[in-house]
Amino acid sequence: MKPTEKPSPPEAPGPATTRVTGRKNLGDRVFSGLATLFGFLVLLLPAVMLVELASSSKLSFNAFGVGFLSGTTWDPVREQFGAWPFIYGTVVSSLIALVIAVPISLGVAIFLSELAPHRIRRPLGFLVELLAAIPSVVYGFWGMFVLVPLLRETVEPWLIERFGFIPLFRGEPLGFGMLAAGLILAIMIVPTIASISREVLRAVPDTQREAAVGLGATPWDTIRFAVLPSARSGIVGAIILGLNRALGETMAVTMVIGNRPKVSASILDPGYTMASVIANEFAEADSDIYLSSLAEIGLLLFGVAVVLNLIARWLVGSVKKQGRGRPAAAPKIPASAAPPASRARPSGQEAA
Amino acid sequence: MSDIPIRAPRPTLLEPGPGERRRNLRSWMWTGFCLFSAIVVLVPLLSILVYVTRRGVAGLSPAFFTHLPAPVGELGGGMGHAITGTLTLIALACLIGLPVGIMAGIYLSEIGRGRVAATVRFVADVLGGVPSITIGVFVYALVVVPMRRFSALAGGIALAIIMIPTVTRTTEELLRLVPNHLREASLALGVPRWRTSIKVVLRTSAPGIATGVMLAIARISGETAPLLFTALGNQHWPDRLDGPIASLPVQIFTYASSPYEDWQQQAWTGAFVLVVIILILNLTARFAASRGLGAK
């Protein structure tokens, strides 16, 4: 028996409890068998999903092959399907979302973790998480009636006037379009990136901060040189998880993106994402190949989500392991950052 | 986080040199940006809450909760069927998802060992990151096609799959927090392992697990995408589990995308009700977590 007082941390492998060796009675065997069964059920679920999605996509894969990914025609009537407009729309809207959300999420995470007065940390953290709790359909609805008119009447005309010479900002100010989708996605992924980044920042041991302050670092110096370097890979993991959320987001995007399956250079133009096309057309798809093409898009989404998740969790996990046991590498503070007083000689013979 | 003074007191005899002045300025700039981000983040939150409340309260009435939708153009009507539908779907999802999730959590915390348990844990996390619309496609192929119909059952299964990773992880982490001496005391008294797990460990962490379940329910009650082609939607009161069923988010989506103003008003009220439900669940869960678990 191991008399442990402290519970093991959730990430650690191995049991949290004492093991009973020896003969197990019937009740024990049934119970652990049942629990193991359910555990394996959870293990099997994504595998079954993969198999089911793959078999549903077989028809479409046989018909269009790899060209499905680059095909630009989406014609249910003539039964010609190509997924490129949706891949493009998904990637571009997610990229816009990342460009906007990453600086803000990191700012929020750093504020909550390092700078905010203790009393407002919990309420503010709660408010940020509230953003994540609002359902996607409500975001989309709000987007339709608040964000889109704002874009249509104020932001987009200004963009066209000032930056219209760049193809990125050319077109009619519709309000609906890639920019609206990107903005809404940005709002939706900020809580994800911010909360994981916050956890990662918390995992950096205080000794790093204390060392920096002891050397005369300003608050930002401390953050930049003592905290962020250790947290870097975890923050990248947080960003990837935010990207994952953006790629799979359906309802809010569907309601503001315009749902036009055409690739366009301008972000003011309507677009279409992989998740949106499935949401809009799956229930009414009438032919087998139509359904199969949509299922293949679903398979694509599944594959991308799994890969991104694997990478992100590995990155976040490695930072947490660092913070707990092994000391991280000494922070590199450039010579110019140290004030004259800290360069006192160890022998103490000469005045600073 | 840290109670250390983040600004070291400066010796008064020394004036800040040019390098230090520049660093101080930079520090204020960047920390200012962080403060600015924190404020910017709150703007859309407030905007959504205020706007949804403003437009939603206008249509609130008892009829909203008890009536079926009226035909276009006729006043009155409600989303009673959608609210009941959502409750039905949540009940189904809990019926399927909670046993699986909690037992899997028990497996990971009490029974599982080594590589196998680590894999299960990892896979549960990955499952949590799969987009909900993909889960909808999966359940369509798995349930709707063989049954040859859209059904509340399919919708419930889809929501259960979305629930399972959250419930599993929450259960596992809470079970791990139960101190070992409780288990040891129970075993020393001759209680078999399985009874210990249920009557001692599970019961101790029950409040926390209930909190986690509340949060999971808050999440699935807002899910729309997977229901679009599993439970589909309906304009009638739910009467059978093997037929289409309305749900609040899907109804909001349908009405919001419609060109009719009275339907859009209904959608706003529906959105308001949905947000209120989710807010209540979230707040309750947080208060329970901060008060109840602290005692342990």
Contacts between the chains, C-beta under 8 A, distances in Angstrom:
chain1	res1	chain2	res2	distance
A	1	B	184	6.5
A	2	B	180	7.6
A	3	B	180	7.5
A	3	B	181	7.5
A	3	B	184	7.4
A	4	B	180	5.2
A	5	B	179	7.0
A	5	B	180	7.6
A	5	B	181	7.5
A	7	B	176	5.3
A	7	B	177	5.3
A	7	B	178	7.3
A	7	B	179	6.5
A	7	B	180	7.3
A	8	B	176	6.4
A	10	B	172	7.0
A	10	B	173	4.6
A	10	B	176	5.9
A	13	B	114	6.5
A	13	B	115	7.8
A	13	B	117	6.9
A	13	B	118	4.8
A	14	B	113	6.8
A	14	B	114	6.8
A	15	B	109	7.6
A	15	B	110	7.0
A	15	B	111	7.7
A	15	B	112	7.3
A	15	B	113	6.1
A	16	B	109	5.6
A	16	B	110	7.7
A	16	B	175	7.2
A	16	B	176	4.2
A	16	B	180	7.4
A	17	B	109	7.4
A	17	B	110	5.7
A	17	B	180	6.0
A	17	B	183	5.3
A	17	B	201	7.9
A	18	B	180	6.2
A	18	B	183	6.2
A	18	B	184	6.0
A	18	B	187	7.2
A	20	B	187	6.7
A	20	B	193	5.5
A	24	B	193	7.2
A	25	B	192	5.8
A	27	B	192	5.2
A	27	B	193	7.9
A	27	B	194	4.8
A	27	B	195	7.0
A	28	B	192	5.7
A	28	B	193	4.6
A	28	B	194	5.1
A	30	B	194	7.3
A	31	B	193	7.3
A	31	B	194	3.4
A	31	B	197	6.9
A	31	B	198	7.9
A	32	B	107	8.0
A	32	B	111	4.8
A	32	B	193	7.6
A	32	B	194	7.2
A	34	B	103	6.5
A	35	B	103	5.0
A	35	B	104	7.5
A	35	B	106	4.9
A	35	B	107	4.0
A	35	B	110	7.3
A	35	B	111	5.2
A	36	B	107	5.7
A	36	B	111	6.3
A	36	B	112	7.4
A	37	B	103	7.9
A	38	B	99	7.4
A	38	B	100	5.3
A	38	B	103	3.7
A	38	B	104	4.7
A	38	B	107	6.2
A	39	B	103	7.4
A	39	B	104	4.8
A	39	B	107	3.5
A	39	B	108	6.5
A	39	B	111	7.8
A	39	B	112	6.1
A	39	B	117	7.4
A	39	B	120	5.0
A	40	B	120	7.2
A	41	B	100	6.1
A	41	B	104	7.1
A	42	B	100	6.9
A	42	B	101	8.0
A	42	B	104	4.6
A	42	B	120	6.1
A	42	B	123	6.7
A	42	B	124	5.2
A	42	B	127	7.1
A	42	B	164	6.2
A	42	B	165	7.7
A	42	B	168	6.1
A	43	B	119	6.6
A	43	B	120	4.8
A	43	B	123	5.1
A	43	B	124	8.0
A	45	B	123	7.9
A	45	B	127	5.9
A	45	B	161	6.7
A	45	B	164	7.3
A	46	B	123	6.0
A	46	B	126	6.3
A	46	B	127	5.2
A	46	B	130	7.1
A	48	B	142	7.9
A	49	B	130	7.3
A	49	B	134	7.5
A	49	B	135	7.5
A	49	B	138	4.7
A	52	B	138	5.5
A	52	B	141	4.9
A	52	B	142	5.8
A	53	B	134	7.3
A	53	B	137	6.6
A	53	B	138	6.2
A	53	B	141	7.3
A	55	B	141	7.7
A	56	B	137	7.3
A	56	B	141	4.9
A	103	B	37	7.2
A	104	B	37	4.5
A	104	B	40	6.0
A	104	B	41	6.3
A	105	B	37	7.7
A	106	B	37	7.7
A	107	B	33	5.6
A	107	B	34	4.3
A	107	B	36	7.0
A	107	B	37	2.8
A	107	B	38	6.9
A	108	B	34	7.4
A	108	B	37	4.9
A	108	B	38	5.2
A	108	B	41	5.4
A	110	B	34	4.9
A	111	B	31	8.0
A	111	B	34	4.0
A	111	B	35	6.1
A	111	B	37	6.6
A	111	B	38	4.6
A	112	B	38	7.3
A	113	B	1	5.7
A	114	B	1	6.8
A	114	B	2	7.9
A	114	B	6	7.5
A	115	B	6	7.9
A	115	B	31	5.6
A	115	B	34	5.8
A	115	B	35	7.3
A	116	B	38	7.4
A	118	B	1	7.9
A	121	B	1	7.6
A	124	B	38	6.5
A	126	B	286	6.6
A	127	B	42	6.2
A	127	B	45	6.3
A	128	B	41	6.1
A	130	B	45	6.3
A	130	B	279	7.6
A	130	B	282	7.0
A	131	B	41	7.0
A	131	B	44	7.4
A	131	B	45	5.2
A	133	B	218	6.3
A	133	B	219	7.7
A	133	B	222	7.9
A	133	B	278	5.6
A	133	B	279	7.4
A	133	B	282	5.2
A	134	B	45	7.9
A	134	B	48	6.2
A	134	B	222	7.6
A	134	B	275	6.5
A	134	B	278	7.3
A	135	B	221	7.7
A	135	B	222	2.7
A	135	B	223	7.4
A	135	B	224	7.2
A	135	B	249	6.0
A	135	B	274	6.2
A	135	B	275	7.6
A	135	B	278	6.8
A	136	B	222	6.9
A	136	B	223	8.0
A	136	B	224	6.4
A	136	B	225	7.5
A	137	B	222	7.0
A	137	B	224	4.7
A	137	B	249	4.8
A	137	B	252	5.3
A	137	B	253	5.1
A	137	B	256	7.5
A	137	B	271	7.4
A	137	B	274	8.0
A	138	B	48	6.9
A	138	B	52	6.3
A	138	B	222	7.4
A	138	B	252	7.4
A	138	B	271	4.9
A	138	B	274	6.6
A	138	B	275	5.9
A	139	B	48	7.1
A	140	B	253	7.6
A	140	B	256	7.4
A	141	B	52	7.7
A	141	B	252	6.7
A	141	B	256	4.8
A	141	B	267	6.6
A	141	B	268	7.5
A	141	B	271	5.6
A	142	B	47	7.3
A	142	B	48	4.8
A	142	B	51	5.9
A	142	B	52	6.6
A	144	B	256	6.8
A	145	B	51	7.3
A	145	B	55	7.8
A	146	B	47	6.3
A	146	B	48	8.0
A	146	B	51	5.8
A	187	B	44	4.8
A	190	B	41	5.8
A	194	B	41	7.7
A	202	B	1	6.5
A	206	B	2	5.0
A	206	B	4	6.6
A	209	B	2	5.9
A	209	B	4	6.4
A	209	B	6	7.5
A	210	B	4	5.4
A	213	B	4	6.4
A	213	B	5	7.1
A	213	B	6	6.3
A	213	B	7	7.6
A	213	B	8	5.1
A	214	B	8	6.9
A	216	B	8	6.1
A	218	B	7	7.4
A	218	B	23	5.1
A	218	B	24	5.7
A	218	B	26	7.6
A	218	B	27	3.7
A	219	B	6	5.0
A	219	B	7	6.6
A	219	B	27	5.3
A	219	B	31	5.7
A	220	B	23	7.7
A	220	B	26	6.0
A	220	B	27	3.6
A	220	B	28	8.0
A	220	B	29	7.9
A	220	B	30	4.4
A	220	B	31	6.0
A	221	B	23	6.2
A	221	B	27	6.6
A	222	B	6	6.4
A	223	B	30	7.6
A	224	B	30	7.8
A	241	B	129	7.1
A	244	B	129	5.4
A	247	B	131	7.1
A	248	B	130	7.4
A	248	B	131	2.6
A	248	B	132	7.1
A	248	B	133	6.9
A	248	B	134	7.2
A	249	B	131	7.6
A	250	B	131	7.1
A	250	B	132	7.1
A	250	B	133	4.8
A	250	B	224	7.5
A	250	B	225	4.1
A	251	B	224	4.8
A	251	B	225	5.9
A	251	B	249	7.7
A	251	B	253	6.4
A	255	B	253	7.7
A	255	B	256	6.9
A	255	B	257	7.0
A	275	B	131	6.2
A	275	B	133	5.0
A	275	B	225	7.1
A	278	B	133	5.4
A	278	B	136	7.9
A	278	B	137	6.6
A	279	B	133	6.0
A	279	B	225	5.5
A	279	B	228	5.7
A	282	B	136	7.8
A	282	B	137	7.1
A	282	B	140	7.3
A	282	B	228	6.9
A	282	B	229	4.7
A	283	B	228	5.9
A	283	B	229	4.4
A	283	B	232	6.5
A	294	B	137	7.4
A	295	B	137	5.7
A	295	B	141	7.1
A	298	B	133	7.0
A	298	B	134	4.9
A	298	B	137	3.9
A	298	B	138	7.8
A	299	B	134	8.0
A	301	B	131	5.4
A	301	B	133	7.2
A	301	B	134	5.1
A	302	B	130	6.1
A	302	B	131	7.6
A	302	B	134	4.7
A	305	B	129	5.5
A	305	B	130	5.1
A	305	B	131	5.8
A	305	B	134	7.2
A	306	B	126	5.8
A	306	B	129	7.6
A	306	B	130	7.1
A	308	B	129	7.4
A	309	B	125	7.2
A	309	B	126	4.7
A	309	B	129	4.0
A	310	B	126	6.7
A	313	B	122	7.3
A	313	B	125	6.0
A	313	B	126	7.5
A	336	B	19	5.6
A	337	B	19	7.6
A	337	B	23	6.6
A	339	B	14	7.8
A	339	B	17	6.8
A	339	B	19	7.5
A	339	B	20	5.5
A	340	B	14	7.8
A	340	B	17	6.7
A	341	B	11	6.8
A	341	B	14	6.2
